[in-house]
Amino acid sequence: MFSDDVRLNGVSSVKQTDIVITNGVIHLVNAVIGLPTVVSRAAANQNFTTLVGLLDGQGLVPTLNGTTNSSFTVFTTSNTGFETFETRNIETLANFTFAQVTSVLAYPVLAVAKVLASGSSTITITTLKTRTFTIAGIVITDEENRNIVAFDV
């Protein structure tokens, strides 16, 4: 048997490694590993526990789990960003209404699976909350002229 330390998509643990077969090696897991979604990727990354908690509390997990007909791109802050916000705005997030938290969480969501831009073009994309982001090459900027600095995490 193997330790539960190795988790896949936040849902499955490796139970046995290195089972040699004729055409390769198998690692036995304890659960079916589904295709990753925005939520499963966030849940598997310890930098996004605050986001996942908020999504769960708002009942938005099923919406953002997506299917082939409803995929999403989410621009969000990490736990550090939420902590910085709370440090500068004591108890603000905790005192938001359900509707306010939902609005904050939906602000950076796009109803498309992948957003790409070539190095020479500039495009504007609209979020579910009808806000816009501008992508110029690899630079992404929101309406407040704030840059998104990490992507594909």
N, C-alpha and C positions, 0 to 999 in steps of 0.2 A: 504494500500500500504506500501511498504518497501523502504528503502534507497538503492541506487545503490552501497553502500560500499562493499557488498559481491559480488565478481565476481568469476565465475567458468570457469577455463581454459582460462581466459582472454577474453571470448566472450559472456558470459551470466551473467545477473544480477538477483538477487533474487527480485521478485516483491511482493510476499506474502508468509508468513511463517505459519507453524503450521495449515494446513488444515487437520483436523482429518477425517479419513475415517475408515471403519470397520476393516481393517487389518493393519493400520499404520498411518503415517503422511506424507503429501505432502507439498513440498515447491515449489511454482509457480515461474518459471523463464521466461525471455523474449526472449530467443533464444534456438534453439536446441544445446545441448551440445554434440559435436562430440567426438570421441575417441581422447585422447591427442596425440600430436606428439612432436617431439623434439622442433619444433618452438613454438607450443602452450604452452608447459611447460615453455620455456624460456620467452615468452611474458607475461605469468602470474606471473613471478617472477621479482620483481623490481631490483634484483641484476644483471640482464642480459639485461638491456635496451640497452646498447652499442652494445652488440652482435646482438640483434634483429635488431637494426638500421643498422648495417653493412650488415647483411644478406639481409635485405630488399633493401638496396642501391645497392647491387651486384646482385639482382634478384635471390637469392638462396633460398628464402622462399619456392617456389613450389617444388624445388628439395628435401629439407630437411623435408617437410611435410610428406613424406613417405606414403606408402600404405602397404598392406600385402606383396607385392613383393619387396618392397624397404624400409626397416627399417634401422635406423641409431643409432649409439652411438656416442656422441660428447663429447670430453674432451675439455673444454674451460675455459677461465678465466672469472671472474666476472667483474663488472664495476670497482671495486677497482684495479684489475690487469691491465685493460686498462688505468686507470688513472695513475698508477705507471709507466707504460711503457711510456706514454706521458710526464710525469714529467721528466723522465730520457732521453727521446728522443724527445725534443720539436718539434711539428709539423710533426713528422715522419709519423704517421699514416695518417694524413690529406694529405700528399704529395705522398703517395703511389699511383701507377697506379691501374687501375681496375684489371689488371692481378695479381699484387702483393697482393692486398687485398684478392682476391679470393684464391690465393695460401695460404695465412696466415690462412684464415677461413677453408680451406679444409684440412690443415695439421693434425688437431686432429680428423678427422672424420673417423669412421669405418662403413663399409657397412654391419653391423650386428645389430640386435635389442638389444641384451643384451650380455655383456661380464662377464663371471663368472670364477672364479678359486677357487680350493679347497685350504685349508690351507697348504697342503703339496706339491702342484705342482707349477712349474714355467712354464708360457707359454709366447710366444712372439706373438704379434698381429701386423698386417700391416694395416696402414691407407690408405685412398684413394690416398694420395700423396706418397705412397710407403715408408713411414717412419715407424718406429717400436716403440712399447711400450712393456715393459716387466711387467708381472703381477706375483707376487710371494705372494700367499696368498691374503692379502688385500693391499699390497704395489704395487703401479703402478708407473713405472719409464719410462721417455722418453729416446731418444737416447743421450740427453745431460746430463743424470743422474739427471734430475729434477723430484721430486716426485709430483704426483697428490694427493692433500690432502683432497679434499671433493668430494663426489660422491653421486649419487642418489638424486640430489636436485630438 
